[in-house]
């Protein structure tokens, strides 16, 4: 009986680790993508440029450079006149 305890514990730990890793992969694939906007003075409204994320991290910019123009989310989804909610790189 003592000889069977160690292998059973190892199998249970391995199964728990595999389940925990799989759960993490599913959660990271569910990251929310949002269109990143800039305010266009020519159009007098916010214009979508590319996809960003609302998960905190590096600021989402037009050219993916730290010094590039940042992209924003709309303050109100039904109103294209204001966009100043910070978005992040996906």
N, CA and C of each residue as an Amber inpcrd file, in Angstrom:
protein
   270
   0.8220000  -1.1920000   0.0000000   0.0000000   0.0000000   0.0000000
   0.8680000   1.2580000   0.0000000   1.9690000   1.2550000   0.7690000
   2.8560000   2.4060000   0.8180000   3.4830000   2.6840000  -0.5460000
   3.7330000   1.6640000  -1.3250000   4.3570000   1.8310000  -2.6380000
   3.4060000   2.5010000  -3.6380000   2.1210000   2.4640000  -3.4100000
   1.1400000   3.0210000  -4.3430000   0.8190000   4.4890000  -4.0420000
   1.1260000   4.9720000  -2.8670000   0.7660000   6.3390000  -2.4780000
   1.5210000   7.3830000  -3.3030000   2.8120000   7.2300000  -3.4700000
   3.6090000   8.2110000  -4.2040000   3.1710000   8.3280000  -5.6750000
   3.0350000   7.2420000  -6.4100000   2.5830000   7.3720000  -7.8080000
   1.1870000   8.0110000  -7.9340000   0.2930000   7.6890000  -7.0160000
  -1.0500000   8.2780000  -7.0570000  -0.9660000   9.7860000  -6.8220000
  -0.1460000  10.2270000  -5.8890000   0.0240000  11.6600000  -5.6250000
   0.6160000  12.3810000  -6.8330000   1.5870000  11.7600000  -7.4700000
   2.2110000  12.3620000  -8.6540000   1.1890000  12.5160000  -9.7730000
   0.3600000  11.5020000  -9.9950000  -0.6610000  11.5580000 -11.0380000
  -1.6810000  12.6510000 -10.7230000  -2.0970000  12.7750000  -9.4710000
  -3.0650000  13.8020000  -9.0940000  -2.4880000  15.2080000  -9.2720000
  -1.2350000  15.3960000  -8.9180000  -0.5900000  16.6980000  -9.0870000
  -0.4710000  17.0380000 -10.5750000  -0.0940000  16.0690000 -11.3880000
   0.0380000  16.2960000 -12.8290000  -1.3110000  16.6460000 -13.4510000
  -2.3620000  15.9470000 -13.0450000  -3.6950000  16.2290000 -13.5810000
  -4.1670000  17.6240000 -13.1680000  -3.9140000  17.9960000 -11.9360000
  -4.2840000  19.3350000 -11.4650000  -3.5300000  20.4160000 -12.2060000
  -2.2600000  20.2020000 -12.4630000  -1.4570000  21.1790000 -13.2050000
  -1.9480000  21.3130000 -14.6460000  -2.2690000  20.2060000 -15.2720000
  -2.7710000  20.2410000 -16.6520000  -4.0980000  20.9870000 -16.7140000
  -4.9700000  20.7640000 -15.7770000  -6.2580000  21.4630000 -15.7420000
  -6.0460000  22.9550000 -15.5100000  -5.1670000  23.3090000 -14.5970000
  -4.8960000  24.7190000 -14.3100000  -4.2920000  25.4430000 -15.5040000
  -3.4060000  24.7970000 -16.2350000  -2.8080000  25.3860000 -17.4270000
  -3.8530000  25.5830000 -18.5040000  -4.7100000  24.6130000 -18.7190000
  -5.7510000  24.7240000 -19.7380000  -6.7140000  25.8530000 -19.4040000
  -7.0790000  26.0100000 -18.1760000  -7.9920000  27.0690000 -17.7560000
  -7.3710000  28.4390000 -18.0290000  -6.0690000  28.5900000 -17.8160000
  -5.3760000  29.8430000 -18.0780000  -5.3840000  30.1530000 -19.5690000
  -5.1650000  29.1590000 -20.4200000  -5.1720000  29.3720000 -21.8620000
  -6.5330000  29.8540000 -22.3380000  -7.6020000  29.3160000 -21.8110000
  -8.9420000  29.7260000 -22.2020000  -9.1820000  31.1690000 -21.7860000
  -8.7760000  31.5350000 -20.5860000  -8.9930000  32.8980000 -20.1010000
  -8.2300000  33.9130000 -20.9320000  -7.0000000  33.6240000 -21.3280000
  -6.2240000  34.5840000 -22.0950000  -6.7580000  34.7340000 -23.5110000
  -7.4630000  33.7290000 -24.0330000  -8.0190000  33.8470000 -25.3770000
  -9.3070000  34.6590000 -25.3710000  -9.8590000  34.9320000 -24.2010000
 -11.0980000  35.6830000 -24.0990000 -10.8450000  37.1760000 -23.8720000
  -9.6240000  37.6340000 -24.1350000  -9.2930000  39.0410000 -23.9440000
 -10.1780000  39.8880000 -24.8460000 -10.6870000  40.9390000 -24.2730000
 -11.6180000  41.8030000 -24.9880000 -10.8910000  42.6850000 -25.9960000
 -11.2570000  42.5550000 -27.2720000 -10.7260000  43.4280000 -28.3120000
 -11.7050000  44.5550000 -28.5590000 -11.1570000  45.7380000 -28.7180000
 -11.9720000  46.9270000 -28.9660000 -11.3120000  47.7400000 -30.0680000
 -12.1120000  48.4040000 -30.8780000 -11.4980000  49.2760000 -31.8780000
 -10.8690000  50.4900000 -31.2070000  -9.6720000  50.8390000 -31.6560000
  -8.9850000  52.0260000 -31.1660000  -9.2960000  53.2110000 -32.0680000
  -9.6790000  54.3290000 -31.4790000 -10.0980000  55.5100000 -32.2290000
  -9.1220000  56.6750000 -32.0510000  -9.0810000  57.5390000 -33.0590000
  -8.4430000  58.8490000 -32.9490000  -9.5170000  59.8730000 -33.3170000
  -9.3750000  61.0850000 -32.8100000 -10.3400000  62.1220000 -33.1690000
  -9.8650000  62.8010000 -34.4520000 -10.7030000  62.7700000 -35.4720000
 -10.3960000  63.4010000 -36.7480000 -11.0620000  64.7670000 -36.8060000
 -10.2470000  65.8240000 -36.8750000 -10.8160000  67.1670000 -36.9730000
 -11.4730000  67.3720000 -38.3370000 -10.9810000  66.6900000 -39.3730000
 -11.5690000  66.8180000 -40.7060000 -12.9860000  66.2430000 -40.7320000
 -13.1830000  65.1210000 -40.0350000 -14.5030000  64.4730000 -40.0100000
 -15.3400000  64.9380000 -38.8220000 -14.7330000  65.6460000 -37.8950000
 -15.3870000  66.1030000 -36.6580000 -15.9970000  64.9530000 -35.8580000
 -15.2730000  63.8460000 -35.8260000 -15.7220000  62.6850000 -35.0470000
 -14.5420000  61.7290000 -34.8370000 -14.7530000  60.7500000 -33.9910000
 -13.7370000  59.7270000 -33.7480000 -13.7700000  58.7050000 -34.8790000
 -12.5900000  58.2980000 -35.3330000 -12.4580000  57.3620000 -36.4400000
 -11.6780000  56.1380000 -35.9570000 -12.2280000  54.9440000 -36.2130000
 -11.5490000  53.7040000 -35.8210000 -10.3090000  53.4930000 -36.6830000
  -9.2000000  53.1050000 -36.0300000  -7.9430000  52.9250000 -36.7380000
  -7.5070000  51.4660000 -36.7360000  -7.4720000  50.8320000 -35.5580000
  -7.0880000  49.4260000 -35.4610000  -7.5850000  48.8530000 -34.1470000
  -7.4610000  47.5420000 -33.9830000  -7.9480000  46.8700000 -32.7880000
  -6.9420000  46.9760000 -31.6480000  -7.4820000  47.2310000 -30.4600000
  -6.6870000  47.3200000 -29.2320000  -7.3720000  46.4670000 -28.1720000
  -6.9960000  46.6410000 -26.9250000  -7.5540000  45.8720000 -25.8170000
  -7.8220000  46.7940000 -24.6310000  -8.7320000  46.3650000 -23.7570000
  -8.9690000  47.1450000 -22.5420000  -8.2580000  46.5360000 -21.3340000
  -7.4240000  45.5200000 -21.5750000  -6.6450000  44.9020000 -20.4970000
  -5.3770000  45.7310000 -20.2940000  -5.1500000  46.2760000 -19.0890000
  -3.9960000  47.1570000 -18.8530000  -2.6600000  46.5510000 -19.2670000
  -1.8320000  47.3900000 -19.8280000  -0.5050000  46.9950000 -20.3060000
   0.1090000  48.1880000 -21.0040000   0.8250000  47.9440000 -22.1100000
   1.4030000  49.0290000 -22.8980000   0.2880000  49.7560000 -23.6370000
   0.4030000  51.0700000 -23.7540000  -0.5870000  51.8930000 -24.4410000
  -0.6400000  51.5030000 -25.9230000  -1.8330000  51.3840000 -26.4570000
  -2.0370000  51.0800000 -27.8760000  -1.8280000  52.3550000 -28.6860000
  -0.9200000  52.3060000 -29.6680000  -0.6460000  53.4690000 -30.5080000
  -0.8270000  53.0980000 -31.9790000  -0.9220000  54.1060000 -32.8160000
  -1.1340000  53.8800000 -34.2510000  -0.0440000  53.0020000 -34.8500000
   1.2080000  53.2910000 -34.5320000   2.3310000  52.5640000 -35.1400000
   3.0170000  51.5840000 -34.1780000   2.3830000  51.2900000 -33.0570000
   2.9310000  50.3730000 -32.0430000   4.2560000  50.8350000 -31.4500000
   4.5820000  52.1140000 -31.5880000   5.7900000  52.6710000 -30.9960000
   5.4080000  53.4320000 -29.7260000   6.2430000  53.4210000 -28.6870000
   5.9210000  54.1240000 -27.4430000   5.6550000  55.6210000 -27.6420000
   6.2600000  56.2170000 -28.6710000   6.0750000  57.6460000 -28.9150000
   4.9730000  57.9320000 -29.9280000   4.2960000  56.8790000 -30.4180000
   3.2470000  57.0550000 -31.4150000   1.9820000  57.6650000 -30.8260000
   1.0680000  58.0720000 -31.7110000  -0.1920000  58.6650000 -31.2680000
  -1.0500000  57.5980000 -30.6050000  -1.4800000  57.8280000 -29.3520000
  -2.2930000  56.8340000 -28.6500000  -3.6920000  56.7160000 -29.2560000
  -4.2540000  55.5230000 -29.1150000  -5.6170000  55.2560000 -29.5700000
  -6.5320000  55.1490000 -28.3560000  -7.7780000  55.5200000 -28.5410000
  -8.7220000  55.5840000 -27.4260000 -10.0120000  54.8430000 -27.7590000
 -10.7720000  54.5470000 -26.7050000 -12.0970000  53.9590000 -26.8370000
 -13.1170000  55.0970000 -26.7310000 -14.3140000  54.8500000 -27.2470000
 -15.3750000  55.8460000 -27.1690000 -15.8620000  55.9840000 -25.7310000
 -16.1790000  57.1980000 -25.3280000 -16.7510000  57.4120000 -23.9940000
 -18.1350000  56.7900000 -23.9190000 -18.8940000  56.9410000 -24.9900000
 -20.2380000  56.3890000 -25.0900000 -20.3020000  55.6350000 -26.4200000
 -20.5690000  54.3260000 -26.4080000 -20.5230000  53.5320000 -27.6380000
 -21.4100000  54.0610000 -28.7770000 -22.4500000  54.7820000 -28.4540000
 -23.3420000  55.2660000 -29.5080000 -23.0250000  56.7010000 -29.9450000
 -21.9180000  57.2590000 -29.4250000 -21.5890000  58.6510000 -29.7160000
 -20.1430000  58.7380000 -30.2070000 -19.9520000  59.0680000 -31.4780000
 -18.6090000  59.1450000 -32.0560000 -17.9280000  60.4970000 -31.8440000
 -18.5130000  61.3640000 -31.0320000 -17.9340000  62.6960000 -30.8730000
 -16.8460000  62.7740000 -29.8060000 -16.7840000  61.8370000 -28.8730000
 -15.7360000  61.8600000 -27.8440000 -15.1130000  60.4840000 -27.6680000
 -13.7900000  60.4730000 -27.7160000 -13.0360000  59.2330000 -27.4970000
 -11.7770000  59.5970000 -26.7160000 -11.7890000  59.3010000 -25.4170000
 -10.5930000  59.5940000 -24.6110000 -10.3710000  58.5630000 -23.5080000
 -10.8980000  57.3500000 -23.6860000 -10.6640000  56.2640000 -22.7350000
  -9.4500000  55.4680000 -23.2180000  -8.4130000  55.4250000 -22.4170000
  -7.1600000  54.7840000 -22.8040000  -7.3500000  53.3120000 -23.1410000
  -6.7160000  52.8870000 -24.2410000  -6.7070000  51.4780000 -24.6300000
  -5.2600000  50.9710000 -24.6210000  -5.1220000  49.6550000 -24.6170000
  -3.8050000  49.0330000 -24.4930000  -3.5570000  48.0670000 -25.6380000
  -2.2850000  47.7070000 -25.8220000  -1.9300000  46.7350000 -26.8710000
  -2.5720000  45.3910000 -26.5310000  -3.0610000  44.6910000 -27.5620000
  -3.6590000  43.3620000 -27.2980000  -2.6150000  42.3370000 -26.9280000
